[in-house]
Amino acid sequence: MERKGDFISTNIRYKKETEVVTFQGREITLENLSPVFTPEQEAAKRRELEQQLYEVFRKYADKRQKEEAGA
């Protein structure tokens, strides 16, 4: 079990997408792995992301208010 922030992940499955592209005359195989979450895991991940974004926006909003007050 792995813990990151408030989100605990256990045996997450991944969806694999494969695409062959041509780059500089060579064929390259691109593989994209996307996690497949249960609805509960998705909700927990969304809450974690929303909290992190809120903290970033609050930091910059506070900084901007201080700059405007000083101007």
Order of alpha helices (4+ residues) and beta strands (2+ residues): beta-beta-beta-beta-alpha
